[in-house]
Amino acid sequence: MSDTVAIGERIERVEGRDKVTGRAQYVADLKLPGMLHAKLLRSPHAHARIRSIDVSKARALPGVRCVLTADDLDQQESEPSTRARAILAAGRVRFQGQPVAAVAADDVHTAEEAVDLIEVEYDVLPAAIDPLEAIKDGAPLVREHMVETDNAEAQAHATITTGEVKEASERPSNIASRVHFRRGDVARGFAEADVIIEHRYHIGHVHQGYMEPRAAIATWDAQDRLTVYASAQGQFFMRSELSAILGLPESRIKIVPMEIGGGFGAKIQPIIEPITALLARKTKRPVKLVLSRSEELIAATPAPETIIDLKTGAKKDGTLTALQARVIMDSGCFPGGPLNVACLLVGGLYKFRNIDVEGIEVLTHKPSQAAYRAPGAPHGTFAIESQMDAIARALGIDRMQLRLQNCIQEGDPMPHGQPWPINGMRQVLEAIANHPVWKEYRPAPNRGIGFAVGGWLGGIQPASASVRMNPDGSMTVITGAIDLTGTNTAFRQIAAAELGIPVERISVQTADSDTAPYAGMSAGSKVIYTVGNAVKAAAADARRQILEIASRELEAAPADLEIVDGAVRVRGTPDRSVTLSHIANESTRFGGKYEPVFGRGSITVTHQSPGFSGQLAEVEVDPETGSVTILKYVCVQDVGKAINPTLVEGQMQGGSAQGIGIGLTEQLVYSPEGRLLNASLLDYRKMTAIDLPRIETVIVEVPTPYGPFGAKGAGEPPIVPGPAALANAIRDATGCDFTDLPITPDKIVRALKSGR
């Protein structure tokens, strides 16, 4: 084995050509014989009781094969614990867009017409929309009865342990859970401070913005076995969730993962698959359900609105004495938001001697929230990184110096008491400090420069993989991990490096849930870290088997053999060799004398390896219009070891682009009654290629001892610091504080006019 083979090479993505040429098959492309098409009737109200539903006209429409309401579902819970279990609204709707009825018809247009024929009478009820109002006594309740919080989805994404989360109270309320982290004496810390800074920070709801809307196809066979063709980030998690929801053993459910057009954490929980499966069972035909873009914006699972009250104290020499924070996170109509992560990062990135961080998860009559790339991390980072700039200004200290003086390092305590693992936060800051965009910047009117650093703690989960030798001597890697970001390409490189053969002789297959080795969620920046380790172990096992066969062929000890140029040879005696194809033939042909080569790798990773990203922005602000032009943008990131630098840079640029959108343009806007006011991409403003600057990438490598070849997760960190970096740059250009995202032109103009 050599870590110089394939690791670090810029190898083309194995699925890239199929995607750009249109050959890749997504769920919406799939057509099964006799397939029906489904559509959902959604509530126009955020909170209402359902007085009656009349589906008679819809059922009478030619071409309609099935119409379902909650009354038709045996699996429906009266007070569901998660969004996935709220298949159809039963008695009461809790958010605009909640499905009330489902139709399966011969074609999409007939299904849409049938939905329009369903008549529903509602008694509209007061709605809790503002999270600050929702926590007050007397606010309209989202849950009428106490239900235990289900954090399975959040844990599947983050797989982090962050301390105790307590249920809010013994009586129904809109406070779903609380968390509290304390260290030292905050009152004493503020008394010792020479400067105290206090601000309220706000980030609104944002949609993940994946290109492919949610889609699913369900079909049942003659043995009453369910198959789901899914656009999902984790086939085994989906199988277990469907098993619980449908009351069906996992052995009777098969998930077939299709190409996935983006997910960013949102395509974890099965929110359309259960009803698709029930329609298919009722009609005894395959059923396809594909959401529209408007349905995605109105009724999907966006990232949570978060309000952070942050107070910090510091001494004249830059010593950070105290931090006090209250984090209020709006989880929508079901609990399970990334509250812990936001609390950990707001209080854990810098060495405050005394901290008091309280987190409150609030329910409102809005769609349930879900993960969005490093869930909770951009929220906490926006607050603390904006605050660090404010402290530096108040003390007259260089903002880079203040951070380098106080940034956490390995062994420093996090807010929940656990020590920080090895990480590259300092190295990322130093790379920014030495970058020409920072070093050579010269102030100019209406121009500013800002930076921020943030990270992700890193996911952990058991995983397995296999590596099979084919009759021609090539190798096939088999995993159950969903390839969202080119991870199959990295698996090829890991296997090639471990086996010592060219990547061209290795293929990768993502098998279905019936045949794949177990893999966790493709989320939380843990695929390469966990499944990559399993691939490495499986390749090592396959290599061991190859050398054992070759040792018998060459009459040499396995330790004296090496794999070079498609053959196994005796070290120092290249004439004594046997080809891999010969070994494969002797272990697969009829009458072969050796066992087939089949490597197995099963691992469990119990140590986290945080990844940090720093972003640097130079901007120009038009004082008349408030428009922001990003002149230069740099993303610096510690990735441990870049298995494939091109893939890593793509993650860095993609995450940066999403962070820029959160900082400047994106927010789902709700009326006081809970109706979404910008339910199209004309009104919900995503950044496009025309809007974005050239994003320069700088890879920093601080290897972890736990990842394959030192690699750690690269997908989550680059979205984290962008909003704070832009806020700091715009503040530098205007002299005005911006604590409410997104920083839109109208907010800038108002701030400039008021001088604040």
N, C-alpha and C positions, 0 to 999 in steps of 0.2 A: 504494500500500500504506500502511496505517495501523495502528500497533500499538495504537490506541485502540479499534478495532472488534473486538468479540467477545472479545479477550484480557482476562482478569480478570472476565468475567461468569459468573454462577451459572446456567448453562444445564442443563436437565434431561438426564439420561443417556439416550442414544438407545435403549438396550436395556432400560432400567429397567422400563418398563411391562410388557414381555413377561415379564420375570423374576418380577415380583410377581403377575402374573395367571396364570402357569402356561403361557403360550403359548410360551415359550422351549423349544427342543428340545435335550435332552441325549442323549448316546449311549444311555443306558438307555431313552429314549423311542422310539428308532428301531426300526422293524420292517421287515425286508427279506423278500421272498418266499422261502419255503423255508428260512428262517433256523434254524440249530441253536443250542443253548445249551451253553456250556462250564463245567466245574468242574474244580478242581485238587485232587489228593491231596497233602497237605502232611506233611512230616516232623514227628513229635511230639518229636524229639530235636534237640538243638543240634549234636551231633557224633556221627556213626555211619557205619559202613560198611554198604552195602546188600548183603546176602547174596543175596537173591532177590526178584523181583517176579512175582506171579501175577495176570494180568489176565483170565484165561479166564472167570471168572464175570461180570465186568463186561461183557466183549464179548458174552456170550451173552444179556444182559438185553435184552428187546424195547425198541426205541426208541433204543438206543445205536448210534451210527453210526461212532464212532472212539474208540480208546483208544491213547494214545501214552506211551512211556517214552523215556528217553535212548537206548536201543538202537535206537529207530526214527528217530532224528534224524541226518541227515548233517551238519548244521551244528554239532553239539555239540563244543565244545573240551574237551580233557582237563583243562586247568587254565585256566579262563576268566579273562580279565583284568578283566572288569567284570561287574556283576550282570546287565546286559542280555544278556550272552553266555552266562550260566548258565541256559539255557532250562529244562532239567529236570536234576535232580541225577544225575550220572553217577558211580556207584561209591561216592560218599561225600556225605553231607549236611553242610553247614557252619553251619546255623542252624535253630532251630525254625521251622517254617513254610515251609521251602524246598520248592518244588514237586518232586514225585517222579514223578507221572503226571498226564495230562490226559485228560479225557473230553469228547466232544461228543455230545449227545443231542437228541431231538426237543423236550424241554422241560427246564426247570431241575430239576424234581423227579426225573425219570429220571436226569439227570446226577448229582445228589447221591446217589441210591441206588447208582448204578454205582461212584462213588468209594468208598462204604462197602464194596463187594464186592471191592475190590482188596486182595490180601494181600501184605504186605511183611515180610521178615525182616531185622532190623537187628542188627549187633554194635555196641552202644553204646560209644563211646570217651570218654576224658577230654576235657573242654572247657575252653578258655581263655575265661573270662567277665570277670574283673576285669582291666582294662587294666594296672594296676600289676603284677599277677602275670604277665600275658601277656608282658611284656618280659623276664622273667627267663629265664636259661638253663634248659633242661629243660621249659619250658612246652609244652603240646600245641600243635602247629603248625596254623595255619589253612591255609597253602599248603605243600604238600609239595615244590614246585619253585619256583625263582625265576621270576617273571613281571614283565615291565615294567609299571610303574604307568601306567594310562590316566587322565589328568585331563581328558578332553574334557568330561565333564558339569560338573565344577566350573568350568572355563574358560567354558563356555557360559553359566553363570549369572553369574559374577563378571566375566569378561573383563578381568581385571587381571593385570598382570605384577608379581611381587613378589620377584624374585630367584631364585637357584638353589635347586632342591629336589633333594636327593641321595637315591638309593636307599640303603637302610639298610646292606646288607652284600653280600658276594659269596656268602653261603650262606643257605639258607632260614631265616627267622626271622619273628617276629610284628611286627617293626619294619618298616613298609612304606616309610617315608621320614623324612628329617630335614631341618630347616632351621635355620640359625644366623645371627643378626644381631648384629654387634658394633660398638660405637663407643667410642673412648676407652679408659680404664683403670678398670675397675670396682673393683678392689681399692683403688686410690688414692681413688676417689670415696667408698667406704665409710669409708676412714680419715679423710676430711675431714668426714664427717657428724656432726652433733650428736645426731641421732635416727635409729635404724634400726628399721624395721618389717618383720616377716616373717610371712606367713600362707600357708596352703594353701586354695585356692578350688576348689569342685566344683559342676559343673552336670551333672545326669543327662540321659539320653536323653529327648527329648520328641517327640511326634508333631505334625505340622503342623496337623492338625485341620480340613482342608478338608471342606466339607459333602458334596460328591459323591465317593463312592468311585471308585477307578480303574475305567475301563470302556473297552472297545474292540470294534469290529466289523470283521471282515476278510472280503473277498470277492475272488475271482479271476474274470477274464473269459475269453472263449474264446481270447484271444491270450496267455494266461498272464500277465496284468498284474494286479498287486495293488492293491486300494484299501482303505485303512484309515480308518474313521471314528473319530476320536480325541478324547479329552479330554486335550489335550497343551498344553504351554506354548510349544512351538516346532515347527511342522510341518516346516521344512526340516532341523532337527537330527534329528528323528525319521526323516525319510526317509533321511538319510545313514546313521544308525545301523542301520536295518532293511536297507539295502543291504549294509552290511558283514556283518551277522549272517546274513542269508539268502543271501548270494552272488548278489544280484540287482542289475542296473544300476538306478541311481536313475531312469532314464527309464521304467522299468517299474513304478514305485511312485508311487501318488498318495495323498496325505494330505488328508482332508477334515476340517478343524477344526470341531468342534461347540462349542456353548456349554460353558463349563468352570465347574464349581461350586467354584472355588478350587483352588489348587495350592501357592502360597507357596514354590515352588522344588522341590517333590517330584515334580511331574509333568513332569519333563524326560527322564529316561532311560526308554526303552521296556521295562518289565519284564514286561508281560503281552501286549503286541502281537505279539512273535515267535511265541509258542505259539499265539495266536489265528490268526495267518496260516498256520501250519503245519497246524492242524486244518482250516482252510477249504480249503487246497490238497488235503489228503488226502481230504476228503469231497466236494469240488467243490460245496460249498454255503456260503452266508454263515454265519459263526459269531460269536456275541456272548459276551463274557466280562465279567461285572460282579462285582467283589469285594464281600464282605460287610464290615460294620464291624469284625467280629472279625478277619477276614483283614487288614484295613488295619492294625490295631494290632499284630498278631503278626508280619506278614511284609512290611510295606511298607518305606519308607526314611526312618526318623526322623532327627532331628538328633543329632549325636554327643555322647556323654558326654565331658566335658573336665575335666581336673585341672590346676590352675595353681599352682605354687609360686612365690611372688612375694616378693622382698626389695627394699626401697627405703631410700634414705638421703637426709637433708635437713639443711640448716643451720638455725640458729635464725631467720634472716631469711626463711626459706621457699625458699631456693635448693635445687633438687633436684639432688643430687650423683651418685646412682647408682641403677640399676635392674638387677636380675638376675632372670630368670624361666625356668622350665622349664614348657613347655606340653605336656601329654600328651593326645592326642586319640584316642578310640576310634572307629575308622572301621567297626567291624563286620567282616564277612567279606571285604570287598573294599576296596581303598584308594581314595583320592580325596576325603578330607574337607577342609574349609576351614581347614587348619592355618595356612597363611600369613596369612590375614586375622586370625585370633586373635592370632598373634605380632606382626603389624604394629601392631595397635591397643593391645595391652597395653603395648608399648614406645614407641608413637608419638604418643599424645595430649598428652603434656606434655614440657616441655623438660628432660629428664634429660641431664646432661652426658655421662654414661658409661652405656652399656647393654650387656647381654649377654643375649640372648633365644634360648633353644634350644627348638625344636619337635620333637616325636616323634609320628609317626602310627603307631598300634598297631592290629593286626588282632586281632579276637576272634571267637568263635563266636556272633555275634549278627547280626541283619539288617544288610546294608550301609547306610551312612548316605547322606543326600542333603542338598541345600540346604534351609534353612528361613529364609526372609526375612532377608537380611543374614547369610548363613551365617558362623559364627565370630565375628561382631562382638559379639553379646550376651555371649559367653563371655569374651573379652578385656576388654570394658568392665566387666563385673561385677567382675573382679579389680582393675583399676586404679582404678576409681571408688570402690570400697570402701576401697582402700588410701589414696587421697587424703584421704578423711575421717579415717582413722586417723592419717595424718601431721599433719593440722591439729590434731587433739585433742592429740597428743603435743607439738606445738610451741606450743599455746595460740594458734593463729592462726585467724581466721575462715575457714571452709572455702570460702566463695565467694571471698574475697580470695586464698587460696592458688591456686585454679584460675585466676583472672584474671591473677595474677602469672606463671603458668607455662604457660598454654595455648598450643598451637601456632598459628602464623599462616602466611600464604603465604610460601613460601621456606624455612621451617624444614625440616631434614632428617628424613625418615622413617627407621625402623630400617634399611631396605635402601639408604639413601643418596640416594634420589630426593627432590626437594623437594616439600613440600606445595603443591598448587595453591591457587588462590584458594578460600577457604571461609569459612563463617559461624560457626565455633565460638565466637569471642569474642562476636559479636552475640547468639548464642543464650544464652550465659551472662549477658550484660548484661540481656537480656529477662527471664530468671528473677529476677535480682537486683532488678529494678524491679517485679516482679509483686506485687500486694497480698497474695497468699497467703504469699509469703516476707517481705515488708516488715512486714506487720501481724501476723505470728505471735507469739503469746505462749505460753511454756511452761506446761504443765498436767500434773498427775499422769497417768501412763500414756499420754500423748500425745507425739508426736514429728513432726518434719518432716525430710525429706531430699530430695536432688535428685541427679541425675547427668546427664552429657552424653555422647553417643556418636554415631558416624557411620558412613557407608558411603563407600568411596572412589569409587564410581560406575563404571558399566559403559561400555564402548566397543565398537562393532561397526559394520561397514558396513551400509547399508540403502538401500532404494529404494522409490519409490511412484509412483503416476500419478494424474492428475486429468483426467477426461473431461467435456467439455461435452455435455449431452444435447439432443435436438431442441427441447425447450421452454425452453432457456436455463438450466436448472439444472445443477449440477455434481456429479459423483460421484468421490469419493476411493477409490482401490483400493490396498489394502496386503495384505501377507501376515502382519501382526502379529496375534497372538492378543489379543483384548480381555479382559483379566482384571479391570481396575479402572476401566473407563470411558474407556479411551484413545481409542476411536473418537469419543467426544464431544469430547475435546480436539483430535483431528484436524480435526473440523468447524470448531472455533473457529480453529485455526491457518490452515486453508485460507480461511475467511471473512475473516480479517484480512489475509491476503496478497492475496486477490482483490478485497477491498473490496465484498463482497456479503453479504447477510444469511445467517446460519447456516441458516435455514429453507430456503434454496435449495441446500443442500449435503447430500448423503448420503454414507455411508461403507460400503464393502463389504470384508469380509475374504474374499478368494478362496482357493481351494485351491492345493495345491503345483504343479499343472499350469499355473495361470493367474495366480497372484499374483506381483507383484514381490517380490524377495528381502527378507526381514526376518529379523533374528536372534531369539534367544530372548526371550519376554516374561518376563524375569527380570533381576535385578541392577540394577533401577531405571534402565533405559536405553531404554525404549520411546519415551517422549516425547523424550528426549535425542537419540536416533538416528533412529528412524522419523519422529518429529515434524519433524526437520530435513529429511528427505527429502520429506515432505508439503509443507513450506514451499517447498522448491525446485521441486517439481512444480507447485504452485499459482502460483508466480512465472513458470514457463515457460508455463503455460496463460494467465495474464494477458498475457504478452508477445504470444502468438498472437492473443488477443482484440483487443488494441490495434492490432496490425498489420492485421487485417481491418477494424477500425473506421476506421483511418487511410485506407484505400482507399475506404471508403464515404463518409467525411466530407471527404476530400481535405485532411487535416491530418496533421502529424507525430505519431507515437506519443507523443513526449515532451509534446505539448500536450494530451493526452487524459487523462480520468479516468473511473473507473467510479463512478456514483452512482445509487442508487434503481433498480437493474436495467437501467441503460442506460449507454452510453459517450457522453460529451459532450465538447465542446471547452471547455477551461478558460476561464472568464469569459464564455462564450457558451452558456448552457444550452439555447437554442433549437436549436442544432446538435447533434443527438444521434441515436443509433441504439440500439435495444433489444438486449439480450443474446439474446432469443428470435429476433430477426431475424438476428443473426449466426449463431446455432445453425442456423436454418433454411437459410440460404444455404451452410452448410458441411456439411449432412447430407442435404438433399433430393436427389431424382433431378435431375441436371443442375445441381447446386449449383456455384458458381464459386470456392469457397474450400476449402482443405484442412480436414478436421475438426480441431477444437481438442482436442488430447491432450497434456497436459503431463507431462513426465517429470522425476523427481528422483532422483538417485543421489548418495549422500554417503558419506564415511568420516570418522568422528570419532576423532581420535587423542589428544585431550586429555581427561583425567578432570576431573570437577567434583564433588568430595565434597559430600555433604549431611549436616548435623548436626541432631540432635534432642536437646533437653533436657527432662527430665521432673521434676516437682515433686510430692511426695506428702506430705499430712498424714494421719497415721494415729492410731488409738486401739487399744491392746492391752489385752485383758482378762487380767489376771495369773492369774486362776483357771483359765480354759479355754485361754488362749493364742490365742484368736481375734483376728484383725486386721480392724478396720473402717477402710476408706479414707474419710476425711471429705472430702478435697478432692484433686483430681488435675488437673494442668495439663501439657499437651504443647506445647512451643515448638519450632518447626522452621523451618530455613532451606530454602526450596524454590526459590531463585533467582528465579523469577517464577511466581505461581500462575495458570496458564492458566485454570483453573476452580476457584475457591476451595472450592466444595462438594465436588468430587472430592478435592481435597487434604486437606480436613478429614476426609473419610471414611477416607483412608489413615492419617492421623495417629491417629484414634480406633481404627481396627482394629488397627494395629500396637501401640498402647498396650495394648489389651485383651490381645493375645497376650503381650506382655511381662509384664503383671500375672500372667497364668496361669503363665508360667515362674517368676516370682518366688515365687508363693504356693501353687500347687496341683499343677502338672504334673510327672510323672516316670514313665517306663516302668520298672517294677520287675522285675528278673530274679532267679530262684532261682540258687543256686550251680551248678546243672546247666544253666542257660541257658534255663529255661522262663519265659515272660512270665507274671507273676502278676496283672496287672490288664488283661486283654484285653477289656474292655468299657467303655463310657462310664459305666457305674455305678461302676466302680472306677478308671478313668483320669479324673481330675477336671478337666474343662474349665470355664473361667469361663463363666457365662451372663449374660444381661442383668440378672437379679436380683442377681447377685453384684457386678456392676461399678458403680463410682461414675459420676457425670456427669464426662465427660472434657472439660475446657475446652481449646480449641485456640487457639494464638497463632501466626500465620503471620509469619515473618521472611523478607524478600526481599533476598538478596545476589546480584544477577544474575551469571550466568556468561557470558562472551563466546562460548561455544561451543554453548549450547543455544538452541532456538527462542525468541525474545523474552526470552532470559535464563533460561529454565526449566532446572531440573536434576531428577534423579530424586527422587521423594517416597515411594516405597513401602517401601524398606528401612529407612531411619533410625528410624522410630518404634518399632520393636520393640526397639531396641538398649539404651537406657538404663534401661528400666523395672525390671528385676530389681535393678540396683544402687541406683536411687532408693528402692525399697521397703526394701531391706536397710539403707540408711542411715537411713531414717525409723524403722524398727523398732528399730534400735540406739539412736537418739535417744530413743525412748519407753521402752526397757527397760534401757539401759546394758550390754547384752550384744551381743557380736559374733556375726554370722551369716554364715558363709562357705560354707555348704552349701545349695544350692537343691534343691527349693523350701523356703521357710521356713514349715513347717507348724505347727499349734498344739502338737503334741507336742514339737517341737524347742524352741519358745519356753518351754513349761512347764519342760522339763528345764534349759534355760539359766537361767531365773529361779531355779530351786531350787539350782542349783550356783553362781549368782552370776557366771557368765562369759558 
